[in-house]
Amino acid sequence: MFRSDLFAGQHVLVTGGGTGLGRAMAERLLALGATVEIWGRRGPVLEQAAAEMGPGCFWRAVDIRDADAIDAAVAESWAAGRPYTRLINNAAGNFVSRTEDLSHRAFRAIADIVFHGTFNVTNAVGRRWIAEKTGGAVLSIVVTWVWTGSPFVVPSAMSKAGVDAMTKSLAVEWGRHGIRLNGIAPGVIPTEGAGSRLRPGDRREDQMATRNPLGRVGSLEEIGDLAAFLLAPSSGWINGQTVALDGGDWLANGAYFTEYLGWGDEEWTAARARIRERDAA
Ligand code: HXC
């Protein structure tokens, strides 16, 4: 689909790049000539991913809930002579829960990553691009419920909607600095991380495929290709857009998780236990 040197000379920071969608996008850009730096919380996971992804993949253990750690990591990358030219905001956290069961700490657990963390990374990188007059491009991974809202994932829906608002707002504010911001709103693209927290013990991918206008879920290759398109130097006039990558699902079905409206105490207690089991593993 693309020239194999499309990203030559580009150095792309991918948060949450050691697994799932983040890793798929990082691999796609590497294959198109970029170098990448993947961030995540778990050093060993990143180290192994980087070894598998090969030369050109750098890694750094950074928890994006920690603003000082972000600033330090960005400064180190610039000092090492590897300034980022592109940023993919991919790191996220989420789990399904009845909203009335959430404590304020549970809300913060999601908002600290998605809402605050995404802003802090974007601002730390963006202010470097502004100071050095290099321009740059940001791609944020949101979800189609930035348009519909979604039951049972309210902290995520609120936080992702905030990221979408950041995309549109900074597209205008930072356009004069040559910085573009766009988003991808994926539908269901099966990964272990999201599946275990959003469909605990019950993946139901066949149902997600059946309700989709195109009769299937999405693939990692498809998000890799769209990320490459939106971040490519030749897409330089696309700014402030969030593109749904969902086979038309949200147009046909609106919000996700409405099937959980039928759950009672027993199902919610079991779901919470399964999600916590996954987090403890
Ligand atoms: C209710 C829960 C809970 C659950 C945690 N909490 N899990 N409440 N149901 N299942 C509450 C805890 O009781 C606690 O509150 C508070 O949240 C913080 O708990 P911690 O264990 O300290 O959480 P933490 O270590 O911060 O980790 C939580 C997490 C974790 C951030 C959600 O799962 C994580 O690190 N996830 C990262 C990866 C991920 O989630 N990927 C999926 C992204 S999918 P109390 O009051 O008890 O102290 C996505 C969109 C996909 O973003 C869209 C698909 C269509």
Boltz pocket constraint, residues with backbone or C-beta under 6 A from the ligand:
constraints:
  - pocket:
      binder: B
      contacts: [[A, 92], [A, 93], [A, 94], [A, 95], [A, 96], [A, 97], [A, 101], [A, 102], [A, 103], [A, 104], [A, 105], [A, 106], [A, 107], [A, 109], [A, 110], [A, 113], [A, 142], [A, 143], [A, 156], [A, 186], [A, 187], [A, 188], [A, 193], [A, 194], [A, 197], [A, 198], [A, 256], [A, 271], [A, 272], [A, 275], [A, 276], [A, 279]]
      max_distance: 6.0
